[in-house]
Amino acid sequence: MSKIRYIYQTIEFDTMDIHVKTLKDKQQYDKKCDENPTFGISSANWSLFGVIWPSARILATLMNNYNIENKRILEVGCGIALSSLVLNQRNANITTTDFNPEVEVFLTENTRINDGNKIPFECANWANDDDTLGKFDLIIASDVLYEKFHLEDLSRFLNEHTNKTCEIIIVDPGRGNHAKFSKMMVALGYVHSQSEPLDTSKYLDEDFSGQIIKYMKE
């Protein structure tokens, strides 16, 4: 049985260095999941949490200078949680959540190697309403609009965790689902806007054709 392979890398954000342990590539798989199918994570999808996607890099770059004063922040579908690691270095009030329980293992290690404070994590399923996350002033996510059948669950999940005034930011690479999702969020009372990220060529190897999507609740 082949072992899971990892890499360590340092990502620069202006004068801030974030050190991360990730999977070596998307071909890695923990075969223990075959013995515990209750996780509901297939071999094709298991590794998706453990690499840094372009959308995650864009979101983390945005969070490096974003206004976080007096905000309780949640990163949804956090994966390696690069944005949360950046925010943690800024002493933000950040909480993370993901469906894959292995995320917490990587989050703990990556927080340690960055000498950061413990980042709260809860393994939550968008389709359920039994989590204990609470309400937030800012919710962030990247590349979470990847399956059409997830959209309704995600819109409900986000809405249930917003304070009376809240901003939601999703970086989407252009998978074709954000228009439908935005209609769901507008129907829930949110104001929708979108824009292209700036200067991504400075830190991404390939062109990014997606959008930064924002939903405001006022």
C-alpha positions, 0 to 999 in steps of 0.5 A: 500500500503506497503512503500518502505523499506531502509537500511543504511550501511557503506562500508570500502575501506582501510581508507575510509568509504562510507555511503550508503542508499540503498533499503532493498532488490530486492523485493522493488518497487515504485508503482508510476511507474505503473502510469507513464509507460513512464519510461519503467521500469517494477516492476521486474527491478525497484529495480535493481538500488537500491542494491549494486551488487558484480560487483559494489563493485569490481569496487569501490574497483578498483577505490579506488586506480586507477589513476584518475589524470587529467581525466574526468570520467563517470560512466554508469548505475551507480545505487547506484553509489558506485564507484562514491562516492569513486571517489568523496571522492578522488576529482575526476572529476566524472559524473554519468548516469543511465536510472532510474530517481530515481537514482538521488534521492539516489545519492543526499542523499548518497553524502550528508551523505558522506559530498561530493561535488555534483556529476553531474547526467544525466538520459540517454537512451543508445538507444538515442543520445540526452544527454548532457554528453560530452566526457570522458577520463575514463568510468566505469561500472559494470554489464551492459552486462545483455541483448543481445539486449542492447549490440549494443546500449551500444557500440555505447553510450560508443563510442560516449562519449570517448575522442580521448584517453580513457579507458573503464572499465567494471566489468562483473559477467559472464552473457555470453554476454561479448564476443559478446560485446567485438567483437563490441568494437574491431570493433569500434577500441578499444584494449580489455583485461580482467583479474580476480579481486584479493582478492575478498574474503576479501570483498565479501561473495561469489566467483566471477566468472566474469572479469574486462574487459578493452577497450583502445582507443589510 
